[in-house]
Amino acid sequence: MSEFIDPVRPASPAPPRLDAGALTQGKTDPGSAVLLPAVLIAVSAALGQLATMDVWHASSSPQGLCLLGAMFLCVLLSTHGTRAIVWSSAVWVGGISAQIATDVAFPAYLPLHIAYCLLLLPAARYLALPARGANPLQSSAWVLRFVVCCGLVLPLLIATMYWMVGGALGLPPWQTYWHSNFLAQALGFLLFVPIHVGLTHRGTGAGPRLSLSQVAPLAIFIALAATAWANLSSSAALAHTLLVVSLLRTLLVVLFLCGAGTAFLSLLMLTLGCLQVNFAEGEATTPWEGSTAVTVIQIGALVAVMGLLMMVVISEQWRHLRTTLEEADARMAVMAGQLIKVQEEERTRIARDLHDDINQSIAAVSIQLSSVRRQLPGPYQDSLSVLQWKLTDVSERVRQISHDLHPSILHFSTLASALESLCQSHSGPPRVTFVGCAETEDDLTREQKINLFRIAQEALHNVVRHAQAESATISFSTDAHLAVLRICDDGVGLPRQARRSRGPGLGVITMEERTRLLRGVLVLGEAPEGGTCVEVRIPLEESVFLGVDE
């Protein structure tokens, strides 16, 4: 069975973190940089308020969802100073405009809005503020603090305030139901704030980019489910439940494909859709009626929110760990490239010293021995001749070591020629043959040549030491996009059990690292002749390797 070593792929740089203040960056007028987002925020707040008020105001039912306070909190979480004041005011202007448009008596709500601004939401901002520069959805502690503060304490205070002063302010009884207001406020915070946090931290929490083939089935499924919900009779409780479960399963798909912000946005739209469909044309389309239906939808949405929050924490932590691992892997690849660069430079220096210094010194000693030999009697001349022959052999070995340390043939020839020269220079068993192609100089970079040649050297060294082979073959080929180096032998191979128990040796690890730096794949498997086959496939493109100076 073959072993595959995947290439190292450097982590893609994370996109810059977006926040509400990003709109103010660049060469824009400071006034317009504050006022233009304020207009957009006011319009968004009005639309959000209209979407949540339309149902309960038209049907005289308890409010199912409240987004205004959550929008205000998101502004406080995003910015500070003048922008926070202007944009927070824009939220309330949009919300008040929606109330006026739906004929809700604004003066009755004014004290409640003031209490929102002055007492509750600023306190919630400091309780739920995420750590600077961190994605809060990765922190279980932050999510727990957020749920307690914005899903329990803050809605409890707001609902109690509505219940205590609503009658005195002249609000209708169905607008002061304590449990409905509590659930509506909790849903608003728990749904909308994670959307804001998830999208503003999309650089660390987003999933892969979506294609049309992924989005289209999800959109079609949601549309069909909504149509089926609207056309079901009020007695089909099981069918409604199954539809909701199916939609919640779809949320998990959205979570892993699009990230946390999009998943919570989908759940928000699902909740609004349930409330709207439930009171379509003033008639309930669920097995429950009036406030009971609203409460059931609220509780179901809260259960879905809590489950989605748990899944978000797990998925965001997993994504963060994966991103960290990829970044560490990329740093290791760069470090390995630098180490190999230093190694090649040191090998070049040693090879130059051996050739220019040691070998020249040996040659000078040999010349001096020749001069001395002519001055000595015959028996001594024979001894010096033997000594000269040994010096010549040492010089040849030094030259071969210098060539192995720095194959100068790669500077003026192709890799195929260098590999053929490597096979020809090998003496003794096994018999090594080369099968190659006449690739041009433009096919491979110098770094690719060096690393592929080193891999072939190491593989041939392993064959000589361990394979007990009679013959070995080095083959090399290229096409328009790929270069393939293969070293095969007919030896004993590497037993699978030994491979598992001892792990890869230093030579194999070195070959793996060089292959990774070339963005290639190393395959270690069995040769057709029964021995071992090492195959390296690299793309003919720029590698991670940092290069060796000429």
RODO-259026 format. One record per residue (C-alpha): residue number from 1; residue in three letters; x, y, z. Coordinates in steps of 0.05 Angstrom, whole numbers, plus 5000, padded with zeros to 4 digits. Layout:
# residues N
REC  seq  type     X     Y     Z
REC  NUM   Ala     X     Y     Z
...
***
This chain:
# residues 550
REC  seq  type     X     Y     Z
REC    1   Met  5000  5000  5000
REC    2   Ser  5027  5068  4981
REC    3   Glu  5039  5125  5028
REC    4   Phe  5018  5194  5005
REC    5   Ile  5050  5256  5032
REC    6   Asp  5006  5316  5017
REC    7   Pro  5038  5381  4996
REC    8   Val  5041  5440  5042
REC    9   Arg  4994  5495  5021
REC   10   Pro  5008  5562  5055
REC   11   Ala  4948  5589  5091
REC   12   Ser  4910  5642  5052
REC   13   Pro  4916  5710  5085
REC   14   Ala  4854  5726  5125
REC   15   Pro  4813  5783  5097
REC   16   Pro  4814  5846  5139
REC   17   Arg  4765  5848  5197
REC   18   Leu  4703  5888  5180
REC   19   Asp  4667  5932  5229
REC   20   Ala  4620  5990  5228
REC   21   Gly  4678  6038  5229
REC   22   Ala  4707  6009  5164
REC   23   Leu  4659  6053  5125
REC   24   Thr  4695  6114  5150
REC   25   Gln  4764  6093  5125
REC   26   Gly  4794  6122  5062
REC   27   Lys  4795  6191  5031
REC   28   Thr  4723  6210  5046
REC   29   Asp  4692  6271  5078
REC   30   Pro  4688  6259  5154
REC   31   Gly  4617  6285  5156
REC   32   Ser  4592  6239  5101
REC   33   Ala  4631  6181  5130
REC   34   Val  4587  6187  5193
REC   35   Leu  4522  6210  5163
REC   36   Leu  4517  6162  5104
REC   37   Pro  4523  6100  5149
REC   38   Ala  4474  6133  5196
REC   39   Val  4422  6138  5141
REC   40   Leu  4433  6065  5122
REC   41   Ile  4427  6044  5195
REC   42   Ala  4363  6084  5204
REC   43   Val  4332  6051  5142
REC   44   Ser  4354  5982  5166
REC   45   Ala  4325  5995  5235
REC   46   Ala  4259  6018  5205
REC   47   Leu  4254  5957  5160
REC   48   Gly  4272  5910  5218
REC   49   Gln  4221  5943  5263
REC   50   Leu  4167  5940  5209
REC   51   Ala  4182  5866  5197
REC   52   Thr  4172  5849  5270
REC   53   Met  4115  5897  5286
REC   54   Asp  4071  5881  5226
REC   55   Val  4049  5813  5253
REC   56   Trp  4030  5831  5324
REC   57   His  4001  5899  5308
REC   58   Ala  3955  5874  5252
REC   59   Ser  3931  5813  5292
REC   60   Ser  3929  5843  5362
REC   61   Ser  3974  5787  5385
REC   62   Pro  4036  5790  5431
REC   63   Gln  4100  5812  5399
REC   64   Gly  4140  5752  5374
REC   65   Leu  4207  5784  5360
REC   66   Cys  4240  5851  5377
REC   67   Leu  4302  5873  5339
REC   68   Leu  4308  5946  5357
REC   69   Gly  4346  5936  5422
REC   70   Ala  4392  5885  5389
REC   71   Met  4409  5935  5333
REC   72   Phe  4425  5988  5385
REC   73   Leu  4470  5939  5422
REC   74   Cys  4507  5921  5357
REC   75   Val  4522  5994  5345
REC   76   Leu  4550  6001  5415
REC   77   Leu  4592  5938  5403
REC   78   Ser  4620  5965  5337
REC   79   Thr  4641  6036  5352
REC   80   His  4647  6090  5404
REC   81   Gly  4649  6166  5411
REC   82   Thr  4612  6210  5361
REC   83   Arg  4596  6153  5314
REC   84   Ala  4564  6113  5371
REC   85   Ile  4520  6172  5389
REC   86   Val  4500  6187  5317
REC   87   Trp  4489  6115  5296
REC   88   Ser  4452  6097  5360
REC   89   Ser  4406  6156  5348
REC   90   Ala  4396  6131  5277
REC   91   Val  4372  6064  5304
REC   92   Trp  4319  6097  5347
REC   93   Val  4298  6145  5291
REC   94   Gly  4287  6085  5246
REC   95   Gly  4249  6048  5300
REC   96   Ile  4205  6107  5318
REC   97   Ser  4190  6120  5245
REC   98   Ala  4166  6048  5238
REC   99   Gln  4122  6057  5299
REC  100   Ile  4091  6120  5271
REC  101   Ala  4081  6086  5203
REC  102   Thr  4041  6029  5237
REC  103   Asp  3998  6078  5277
REC  104   Val  4029  6057  5344
REC  105   Ala  4023  6113  5395
REC  106   Phe  4094  6138  5400
REC  107   Pro  4087  6180  5464
REC  108   Ala  4068  6117  5503
REC  109   Tyr  4134  6085  5484
REC  110   Leu  4180  6144  5495
REC  111   Pro  4195  6129  5568
REC  112   Leu  4212  6057  5550
REC  113   His  4260  6081  5495
REC  114   Ile  4294  6127  5544
REC  115   Ala  4302  6070  5594
REC  116   Tyr  4331  6027  5538
REC  117   Cys  4384  6079  5522
REC  118   Leu  4402  6104  5591
REC  119   Leu  4400  6043  5634
REC  120   Leu  4399  5975  5601
REC  121   Leu  4438  5973  5536
REC  122   Pro  4501  6011  5556
REC  123   Ala  4508  5963  5614
REC  124   Ala  4498  5904  5567
REC  125   Arg  4552  5932  5522
REC  126   Tyr  4605  5927  5575
REC  127   Leu  4581  5860  5599
REC  128   Ala  4581  5829  5530
REC  129   Leu  4639  5866  5497
REC  130   Pro  4685  5815  5464
REC  131   Ala  4760  5816  5473
REC  132   Arg  4796  5864  5427
REC  133   Gly  4821  5829  5364
REC  134   Ala  4790  5761  5381
REC  135   Asn  4731  5726  5351
REC  136   Pro  4683  5720  5410
REC  137   Leu  4646  5662  5378
REC  138   Gln  4708  5620  5389
REC  139   Ser  4703  5630  5464
REC  140   Ser  4656  5587  5505
REC  141   Ala  4663  5636  5563
REC  142   Trp  4642  5696  5520
REC  143   Val  4583  5658  5491
REC  144   Leu  4560  5638  5561
REC  145   Arg  4568  5709  5586
REC  146   Phe  4529  5735  5526
REC  147   Val  4472  5685  5536
REC  148   Val  4465  5702  5610
REC  149   Cys  4468  5777  5599
REC  150   Cys  4431  5786  5533
REC  151   Gly  4388  5724  5535
REC  152   Leu  4366  5725  5607
REC  153   Val  4382  5787  5650
REC  154   Leu  4370  5841  5599
REC  155   Pro  4304  5812  5571
REC  156   Leu  4281  5799  5642
REC  157   Leu  4291  5873  5660
REC  158   Ile  4258  5897  5597
REC  159   Ala  4198  5851  5603
REC  160   Thr  4189  5870  5676
REC  161   Met  4191  5943  5657
REC  162   Tyr  4138  5933  5604
REC  163   Trp  4095  5894  5652
REC  164   Met  4101  5945  5709
REC  165   Val  4092  6010  5670
REC  166   Gly  4055  5988  5607
REC  167   Gly  3986  5997  5637
REC  168   Ala  4003  6065  5665
REC  169   Leu  4028  6087  5596
REC  170   Gly  3964  6065  5563
REC  171   Leu  3991  6005  5525
REC  172   Pro  3941  5950  5504
REC  173   Pro  3941  5889  5550
REC  174   Trp  3967  5842  5496
REC  175   Gln  4029  5887  5489
REC  176   Thr  4047  5879  5563
REC  177   Tyr  4048  5803  5568
REC  178   Trp  4109  5789  5610
REC  179   His  4129  5722  5580
REC  180   Ser  4118  5745  5508
REC  181   Asn  4160  5807  5517
REC  182   Phe  4214  5767  5552
REC  183   Leu  4217  5716  5496
REC  184   Ala  4213  5770  5442
REC  185   Gln  4271  5810  5472
REC  186   Ala  4313  5748  5484
REC  187   Leu  4303  5724  5413
REC  188   Gly  4322  5792  5385
REC  189   Phe  4387  5794  5423
REC  190   Leu  4405  5721  5414
REC  191   Leu  4391  5723  5339
REC  192   Phe  4415  5791  5316
REC  193   Val  4478  5801  5357
REC  194   Pro  4510  5735  5332
REC  195   Ile  4495  5757  5261
REC  196   His  4534  5821  5273
REC  197   Val  4591  5786  5309
REC  198   Gly  4594  5730  5257
REC  199   Leu  4597  5776  5197
REC  200   Thr  4646  5826  5228
REC  201   His  4693  5768  5244
REC  202   Arg  4682  5734  5178
REC  203   Gly  4756  5732  5164
REC  204   Thr  4765  5678  5218
REC  205   Gly  4697  5647  5218
REC  206   Ala  4674  5642  5146
REC  207   Gly  4670  5577  5110
REC  208   Pro  4691  5565  5038
REC  209   Arg  4663  5607  4982
REC  210   Leu  4596  5583  4957
REC  211   Ser  4581  5564  4886
REC  212   Leu  4514  5568  4851
REC  213   Ser  4508  5493  4854
REC  214   Gln  4510  5496  4930
REC  215   Val  4464  5556  4940
REC  216   Ala  4410  5537  4890
REC  217   Pro  4388  5471  4924
REC  218   Leu  4385  5505  4992
REC  219   Ala  4343  5563  4965
REC  220   Ile  4296  5516  4929
REC  221   Phe  4288  5472  4991
REC  222   Ile  4272  5532  5036
REC  223   Ala  4222  5560  4985
REC  224   Leu  4186  5492  4979
REC  225   Ala  4185  5484  5054
REC  226   Ala  4155  5553  5065
REC  227   Thr  4102  5539  5011
REC  228   Ala  4085  5473  5044
REC  229   Trp  4079  5506  5112
REC  230   Ala  4031  5559  5086
REC  231   Asn  3986  5508  5052
REC  232   Leu  3982  5457  5109
REC  233   Ser  3918  5454  5149
REC  234   Ser  3919  5475  5222
REC  235   Ser  3911  5403  5244
REC  236   Ala  3976  5379  5213
REC  237   Ala  4019  5388  5275
REC  238   Leu  4067  5332  5258
REC  239   Ala  4078  5358  5188
REC  240   His  4094  5427  5214
REC  241   Thr  4143  5398  5264
REC  242   Leu  4178  5357  5210
REC  243   Leu  4184  5418  5166
REC  244   Val  4216  5458  5221
REC  245   Val  4265  5402  5237
REC  246   Ser  4284  5397  5164
REC  247   Leu  4296  5472  5161
REC  248   Leu  4338  5469  5224
REC  249   Arg  4380  5415  5192
REC  250   Thr  4389  5461  5133
REC  251   Leu  4416  5513  5182
REC  252   Leu  4473  5466  5200
REC  253   Val  4491  5460  5127
REC  254   Val  4491  5536  5121
REC  255   Leu  4534  5541  5184
REC  256   Phe  4589  5498  5156
REC  257   Leu  4585  5527  5086
REC  258   Cys  4576  5601  5100
REC  259   Gly  4597  5613  5172
REC  260   Ala  4562  5633  5236
REC  261   Gly  4535  5701  5214
REC  262   Thr  4498  5672  5154
REC  263   Ala  4471  5614  5195
REC  264   Phe  4440  5661  5247
REC  265   Leu  4413  5705  5192
REC  266   Ser  4379  5644  5162
REC  267   Leu  4350  5627  5230
REC  268   Leu  4325  5698  5238
REC  269   Met  4291  5696  5170
REC  270   Leu  4261  5628  5188
REC  271   Thr  4233  5655  5253
REC  272   Leu  4203  5716  5219
REC  273   Gly  4175  5671  5165
REC  274   Cys  4141  5627  5217
REC  275   Leu  4110  5688  5250
REC  276   Gln  4087  5717  5185
REC  277   Val  4058  5652  5157
REC  278   Asn  4025  5636  5224
REC  279   Phe  3982  5699  5218
REC  280   Ala  3975  5703  5143
REC  281   Glu  3912  5742  5126
REC  282   Gly  3893  5742  5200
REC  283   Glu  3884  5666  5204
REC  284   Ala  3929  5619  5242
REC  285   Thr  3961  5564  5200
REC  286   Thr  3988  5524  5259
REC  287   Pro  3953  5477  5307
REC  288   Trp  3956  5533  5360
REC  289   Glu  3919  5598  5362
REC  290   Gly  3934  5670  5384
REC  291   Ser  3986  5680  5438
REC  292   Thr  3997  5606  5445
REC  293   Ala  4022  5601  5373
REC  294   Val  4069  5659  5384
REC  295   Thr  4096  5629  5448
REC  296   Val  4107  5561  5415
REC  297   Ile  4145  5593  5357
REC  298   Gln  4186  5635  5405
REC  299   Ile  4205  5575  5448
REC  300   Gly  4221  5533  5387
REC  301   Ala  4265  5589  5359
REC  302   Leu  4301  5597  5427
REC  303   Val  4315  5522  5429
REC  304   Ala  4343  5527  5358
REC  305   Val  4384  5588  5377
REC  306   Met  4416  5553  5436
REC  307   Gly  4431  5492  5395
REC  308   Leu  4460  5534  5339
REC  309   Leu  4503  5573  5389
REC  310   Met  4533  5508  5414
REC  311   Met  4547  5485  5343
REC  312   Val  4576  5554  5326
REC  313   Val  4625  5551  5385
REC  314   Ile  4648  5481  5364
REC  315   Ser  4654  5499  5290
REC  316   Glu  4688  5565  5303
REC  317   Gln  4738  5534  5350
REC  318   Trp  4751  5479  5299
REC  319   Arg  4760  5530  5243
REC  320   His  4806  5571  5287
REC  321   Leu  4848  5510  5303
REC  322   Arg  4850  5491  5230
REC  323   Thr  4871  5561  5210
REC  324   Thr  4925  5562  5264
REC  325   Leu  4950  5494  5242
REC  326   Glu  4953  5516  5169
REC  327   Glu  4990  5579  5188
REC  328   Ala  5039  5540  5230
REC  329   Asp  5048  5490  5173
REC  330   Ala  5062  5547  5125
REC  331   Arg  5113  5577  5174
REC  332   Met  5146  5509  5181
REC  333   Ala  5149  5504  5105
REC  334   Val  5183  5572  5100
REC  335   Met  5230  5553  5156
REC  336   Ala  5247  5487  5123
REC  337   Gly  5260  5525  5058
REC  338   Gln  5307  5572  5094
REC  339   Leu  5343  5513  5127
REC  340   Ile  5351  5477  5061
REC  341   Lys  5375  5542  5030
REC  342   Val  5429  5549  5084
REC  343   Gln  5446  5475  5075
REC  344   Glu  5455  5483  5000
REC  345   Glu  5497  5545  5010
REC  346   Glu  5541  5508  5061
REC  347   Arg  5547  5448  5014
REC  348   Thr  5568  5495  4958
REC  349   Arg  5621  5527  5002
REC  350   Ile  5648  5460  5026
REC  351   Ala  5649  5433  4955
REC  352   Arg  5687  5495  4931
REC  353   Asp  5737  5488  4989
REC  354   Leu  5748  5415  4973
REC  355   His  5758  5428  4899
REC  356   Asp  5798  5492  4903
REC  357   Asp  5838  5481  4967
REC  358   Ile  5842  5408  4988
REC  359   Asn  5847  5380  4918
REC  360   Gln  5898  5432  4897
REC  361   Ser  5939  5417  4960
REC  362   Ile  5937  5342  4944
REC  363   Ala  5960  5357  4873
REC  364   Ala  6017  5400  4899
REC  365   Val  6039  5344  4946
REC  366   Ser  6037  5295  4889
REC  367   Ile  6081  5340  4846
REC  368   Gln  6131  5347  4904
REC  369   Leu  6132  5271  4912
REC  370   Ser  6148  5264  4838
REC  371   Ser  6207  5310  4847
REC  372   Val  6231  5273  4909
REC  373   Arg  6221  5205  4875
REC  374   Arg  6270  5223  4819
REC  375   Gln  6323  5238  4871
REC  376   Leu  6317  5171  4908
REC  377   Pro  6345  5102  4893
REC  378   Gly  6301  5051  4855
REC  379   Pro  6268  5014  4914
REC  380   Tyr  6246  5080  4945
REC  381   Gln  6219  5104  4879
REC  382   Asp  6171  5045  4877
REC  383   Ser  6145  5061  4947
REC  384   Leu  6134  5134  4929
REC  385   Ser  6098  5113  4865
REC  386   Val  6049  5072  4907
REC  387   Leu  6041  5133  4953
REC  388   Gln  6028  5177  4893
REC  389   Trp  5976  5129  4867
REC  390   Lys  5940  5130  4934
REC  391   Leu  5942  5206  4934
REC  392   Thr  5911  5205  4864
REC  393   Asp  5856  5159  4890
REC  394   Val  5844  5206  4949
REC  395   Ser  5841  5265  4901
REC  396   Glu  5789  5228  4859
REC  397   Arg  5747  5213  4920
REC  398   Val  5751  5286  4942
REC  399   Arg  5729  5307  4873
REC  400   Gln  5671  5258  4875
REC  401   Ile  5650  5283  4944
REC  402   Ser  5654  5355  4919
REC  403   His  5611  5336  4860
REC  404   Asp  5560  5302  4905
REC  405   Leu  5558  5362  4951
REC  406   His  5547  5411  4894
REC  407   Pro  5529  5382  4826
REC  408   Ser  5557  5437  4782
REC  409   Ile  5527  5403  4720
REC  410   Leu  5460  5432  4741
REC  411   His  5486  5502  4726
REC  412   Phe  5498  5491  4652
REC  413   Ser  5456  5429  4636
REC  414   Thr  5388  5398  4647
REC  415   Leu  5364  5356  4705
REC  416   Ala  5359  5296  4659
REC  417   Ser  5433  5303  4642
REC  418   Ala  5451  5309  4716
REC  419   Leu  5410  5247  4734
REC  420   Glu  5443  5208  4677
REC  421   Ser  5511  5231  4702
REC  422   Leu  5491  5208  4772
REC  423   Cys  5474  5139  4746
REC  424   Gln  5539  5134  4706
REC  425   Ser  5581  5155  4766
REC  426   His  5551  5100  4809
REC  427   Ser  5597  5039  4815
REC  428   Gly  5581  4972  4844
REC  429   Pro  5515  4938  4858
REC  430   Pro  5461  4953  4844
REC  431   Arg  5465  4968  4770
REC  432   Val  5431  5035  4759
REC  433   Thr  5401  5056  4693
REC  434   Phe  5368  5122  4673
REC  435   Val  5306  5132  4631
REC  436   Gly  5293  5206  4618
REC  437   Cys  5270  5260  4571
REC  438   Ala  5306  5318  4541
REC  439   Glu  5270  5373  4578
REC  440   Thr  5288  5445  4562
REC  441   Glu  5318  5494  4611
REC  442   Asp  5252  5531  4616
REC  443   Asp  5215  5471  4644
REC  444   Leu  5246  5473  4713
REC  445   Thr  5273  5527  4758
REC  446   Arg  5341  5520  4789
REC  447   Glu  5309  5506  4857
REC  448   Gln  5267  5451  4828
REC  449   Lys  5328  5420  4794
REC  450   Ile  5368  5421  4859
REC  451   Asn  5313  5391  4901
REC  452   Leu  5294  5336  4851
REC  453   Phe  5368  5318  4844
REC  454   Arg  5376  5314  4919
REC  455   Ile  5314  5270  4924
REC  456   Ala  5344  5223  4871
REC  457   Gln  5410  5223  4908
REC  458   Glu  5377  5205  4975
REC  459   Ala  5333  5151  4943
REC  460   Leu  5393  5119  4908
REC  461   His  5432  5122  4974
REC  462   Asn  5375  5084  5008
REC  463   Val  5374  5033  4952
REC  464   Val  5449  5020  4961
REC  465   Arg  5445  5015  5037
REC  466   His  5379  4978  5049
REC  467   Ala  5347  4949  4987
REC  468   Gln  5395  4891  4973
REC  469   Ala  5376  4903  4900
REC  470   Glu  5410  4879  4837
REC  471   Ser  5385  4936  4794
REC  472   Ala  5352  5003  4800
REC  473   Thr  5321  5052  4752
REC  474   Ile  5316  5127  4754
REC  475   Ser  5265  5157  4707
REC  476   Phe  5246  5229  4695
REC  477   Ser  5192  5260  4651
REC  478   Thr  5156  5325  4643
REC  479   Asp  5094  5350  4607
REC  480   Ala  5061  5418  4602
REC  481   His  5042  5421  4676
REC  482   Leu  5077  5365  4714
REC  483   Ala  5146  5336  4727
REC  484   Val  5152  5264  4750
REC  485   Leu  5214  5233  4782
REC  486   Arg  5213  5158  4797
REC  487   Ile  5266  5115  4830
REC  488   Cys  5250  5040  4831
REC  489   Asp  5290  4978  4851
REC  490   Asp  5281  4903  4852
REC  491   Gly  5304  4894  4924
REC  492   Val  5270  4868  4987
REC  493   Gly  5225  4929  4995
REC  494   Leu  5203  4958  5061
REC  495   Pro  5159  4912  5103
REC  496   Arg  5093  4944  5121
REC  497   Gln  5099  4924  5194
REC  498   Ala  5168  4955  5200
REC  499   Arg  5143  5018  5166
REC  500   Arg  5088  5025  5218
REC  501   Ser  5132  5009  5278
REC  502   Arg  5193  5050  5262
REC  503   Gly  5163  5106  5221
REC  504   Pro  5199  5141  5165
REC  505   Gly  5274  5147  5169
REC  506   Leu  5314  5212  5164
REC  507   Gly  5324  5202  5089
REC  508   Val  5250  5194  5075
REC  509   Ile  5235  5255  5119
REC  510   Thr  5285  5296  5079
REC  511   Met  5253  5274  5014
REC  512   Glu  5184  5292  5041
REC  513   Glu  5207  5362  5061
REC  514   Arg  5238  5376  4994
REC  515   Thr  5175  5351  4959
REC  516   Arg  5131  5395  5002
REC  517   Leu  5173  5456  4987
REC  518   Leu  5161  5442  4913
REC  519   Arg  5086  5438  4925
REC  520   Gly  5089  5366  4902
REC  521   Val  5067  5297  4924
REC  522   Leu  5113  5240  4946
REC  523   Val  5088  5169  4937
REC  524   Leu  5126  5113  4971
REC  525   Gly  5102  5045  4947
REC  526   Glu  5119  4978  4917
REC  527   Ala  5155  4972  4851
REC  528   Pro  5130  4926  4796
REC  529   Glu  5192  4883  4806
REC  530   Gly  5176  4873  4879
REC  531   Gly  5222  4925  4910
REC  532   Thr  5209  4997  4929
REC  533   Cys  5188  5054  4884
REC  534   Val  5194  5127  4903
REC  535   Glu  5154  5174  4859
REC  536   Val  5154  5250  4862
REC  537   Arg  5104  5292  4824
REC  538   Ile  5112  5367  4824
REC  539   Pro  5075  5422  4787
REC  540   Leu  5116  5464  4740
REC  541   Glu  5104  5529  4776
REC  542   Glu  5136  5572  4830
REC  543   Ser  5151  5533  4893
REC  544   Val  5156  5553  4966
REC  545   Phe  5232  5541  4964
REC  546   Leu  5269  5606  4977
REC  547   Gly  5325  5591  4929
REC  548   Val  5401  5587  4933
REC  549   Asp  5445  5644  4914
REC  550   Glu  5488  5633  4854
***
